[in-house]
Amino acid sequence: MQQAAPRTTLVLGGARSGKSAYAERLIEAEPGPWFYLATAQAWDDEMRARIALHRSRRSGDWITRDVPTALAAAIADAPGPVLVDCLTLWLTNLILADADLDAETQALVIACRAARGPLVLVSNEVGLGIVPDNALARRFRDAAGRLHQALAAECDRVVLTVAGLPLTVKPQGTS
């Protein structure tokens, strides 16, 4: 008997690790329409190019919503399978807006519990490198670590991508 797909999956990885492409494949295995909640803001040419690359990989069956900060509400509004890409950009947007990170994290956890369809969350694992040399970067790294721990505890499955390979860290059915 085949096990049903996990309702919630957290996909972590470094820059260019293949996490977004892997997450897209997970969502595309579900019946559409598929909702892509994009947290990036195109502040410069490099970011515009990155956003264009991500969009070019997706078919016209995706419904993309730009959600730089109001992520919990967007998850609650989406009626089908949802891909959130990416949580570290969302966290950056919140820090720059001087938002209450603990309250936003809690709201996101609640939204994940209540999601109407399968949910895949993508985030950069930033805690594996050197200790940042400035207070803002350390605050960001620590906030990302706390966010990832809260979501990993909540999600049915956690996957770490390395060199394009998905490594299951938390298999479905474990806590």
C-alpha positions as CSV (number, residue, x, y, z in Angstrom):
1,M,0.0,0.0,0.0
2,Q,1.4,3.3,-1.1
3,Q,1.7,6.1,1.6
4,A,-0.1,9.3,0.8
5,A,2.1,12.3,0.0
6,P,3.0,14.5,3.1
7,R,0.7,17.4,3.6
8,T,3.6,19.7,4.6
9,T,7.2,19.6,3.5
10,L,10.1,21.9,4.4
11,V,12.9,21.9,1.8
12,L,16.2,23.4,3.1
13,G,19.4,23.9,1.2
14,G,22.2,26.2,0.3
15,A,22.3,28.6,-2.6
16,R,22.0,26.8,-5.9
17,S,21.5,23.5,-4.2
18,G,18.4,22.5,-6.3
19,K,15.9,23.1,-3.6
20,S,13.4,25.2,-5.6
21,A,13.4,22.9,-8.6
22,Y,12.9,19.9,-6.3
23,A,10.0,21.7,-4.5
24,E,8.4,22.5,-7.8
25,R,8.4,18.8,-8.8
26,L,6.8,17.9,-5.4
27,I,3.9,20.3,-6.0
28,E,3.5,19.4,-9.7
29,A,2.9,15.8,-8.6
30,E,-0.4,17.1,-7.1
31,P,-3.5,18.0,-9.1
32,G,-3.4,21.7,-10.0
33,P,-3.9,24.5,-10.1
34,W,-0.6,25.1,-8.2
35,F,0.0,28.3,-6.2
36,Y,3.5,29.8,-6.1
37,L,3.9,32.3,-3.2
38,A,6.9,34.3,-4.1
39,T,8.6,36.4,-1.4
40,A,11.4,37.9,-3.4
41,Q,11.4,41.6,-4.3
42,A,13.2,42.7,-7.4
43,W,15.4,45.5,-6.0
44,D,18.2,45.1,-8.6
45,D,19.0,43.6,-12.0
46,E,20.5,40.4,-10.4
47,M,17.4,39.7,-8.4
48,R,15.2,40.4,-11.5
49,A,17.3,37.8,-13.4
50,R,16.9,35.3,-10.6
51,I,13.1,35.8,-10.5
52,A,12.9,35.5,-14.3
53,L,14.9,32.2,-14.2
54,H,12.5,30.7,-11.6
55,R,9.4,31.9,-13.6
56,S,10.8,30.4,-16.8
57,R,10.9,26.9,-15.3
58,R,7.3,27.0,-14.4
59,S,4.5,26.2,-16.8
60,G,1.4,28.4,-17.3
61,D,-0.5,26.1,-14.9
62,W,1.1,27.9,-11.9
63,I,-0.7,30.9,-10.3
64,T,2.0,33.2,-8.9
65,R,1.4,35.6,-6.1
66,D,4.0,38.1,-4.8
67,V,3.9,38.0,-1.1
68,P,6.9,39.8,0.4
69,T,5.5,39.8,4.0
70,A,1.8,38.7,4.4
71,L,2.7,35.0,4.0
72,A,0.4,33.5,6.6
73,A,-2.7,35.1,5.0
74,A,-1.6,34.1,1.5
75,I,-1.3,30.4,2.6
76,A,-4.7,30.6,4.2
77,D,-6.2,32.1,1.0
78,A,-4.8,29.5,-1.4
79,P,-7.3,26.8,-2.3
80,G,-4.9,24.2,-3.7
81,P,-1.3,23.0,-3.5
82,V,1.1,25.8,-2.4
83,L,4.8,26.3,-2.9
84,V,6.4,29.1,-0.8
85,D,9.8,30.3,-2.2
86,C,11.5,31.4,-0.1
87,L,11.3,31.8,3.7
88,T,14.7,33.4,4.1
89,L,13.7,36.2,1.7
90,W,10.4,36.6,3.6
91,L,12.4,36.7,6.9
92,T,14.7,39.4,5.4
93,N,11.6,41.4,4.3
94,L,10.2,41.2,7.9
95,I,13.5,42.3,9.5
96,L,13.7,45.2,7.1
97,A,10.1,46.1,8.0
98,D,11.0,45.8,11.8
99,A,8.2,43.2,12.2
100,D,7.7,41.1,15.3
101,L,9.5,37.9,14.1
102,D,8.2,35.7,16.8
103,A,4.6,36.7,16.1
104,E,5.1,36.3,12.3
105,T,6.7,32.8,12.9
106,Q,3.8,31.7,15.0
107,A,1.3,33.0,12.5
108,L,3.1,31.0,9.8
109,V,3.1,27.8,11.9
110,I,-0.7,28.2,12.4
111,A,-1.2,28.9,8.7
112,C,0.8,25.7,7.8
113,R,-1.5,23.7,10.1
114,A,-4.6,25.1,8.4
115,A,-3.4,24.9,4.8
116,R,-6.1,23.6,2.6
117,G,-3.9,21.6,0.3
118,P,-0.3,20.2,0.2
119,L,2.2,22.8,1.2
120,V,5.9,22.9,0.3
121,L,8.1,25.5,2.0
122,V,11.6,26.4,0.6
123,S,14.3,28.1,2.7
124,N,18.0,28.6,2.6
125,E,20.0,26.9,5.3
126,V,22.3,29.6,6.5
127,G,23.5,28.2,9.8
128,L,26.2,25.9,8.5
129,G,28.9,28.6,7.8
130,I,31.0,30.9,9.7
131,V,29.6,33.2,12.4
132,P,28.7,36.5,10.7
133,D,30.8,39.5,11.6
134,N,28.0,42.0,12.2
135,A,25.0,42.1,14.5
136,L,22.3,42.3,11.7
137,A,23.7,39.2,9.9
138,R,23.9,37.3,13.2
139,R,20.3,38.3,14.0
140,F,19.2,37.1,10.6
141,R,21.1,33.8,10.9
142,D,19.6,33.2,14.4
143,A,16.1,34.1,13.3
144,A,16.4,31.7,10.3
145,G,17.5,28.9,12.6
146,R,14.6,29.5,15.0
147,L,12.2,29.7,12.0
148,H,13.5,26.4,10.6
149,Q,13.3,24.6,13.9
150,A,9.7,25.7,14.4
151,L,8.7,24.6,10.9
152,A,10.6,21.4,11.0
153,A,8.7,20.4,14.1
154,E,5.4,21.2,12.4
155,C,6.0,19.8,8.9
156,D,5.4,16.2,8.1
157,R,8.6,15.9,6.1
158,V,11.9,17.8,6.0
159,V,14.3,17.5,3.1
160,L,17.8,18.9,2.7
161,T,19.1,19.4,-0.8
162,V,22.8,19.2,-1.5
163,A,24.2,19.4,-5.1
164,G,20.8,18.8,-6.5
165,L,20.2,15.7,-4.4
166,P,17.3,15.6,-2.0
167,L,18.2,14.1,1.4
168,T,15.3,13.3,3.7
169,V,16.1,14.6,7.1
170,K,12.7,13.9,8.6
171,P,10.7,11.2,7.0
172,Q,6.9,11.4,6.9
173,G,5.5,9.7,10.1
174,T,8.3,10.7,12.4
175,S,8.3,13.6,14.9
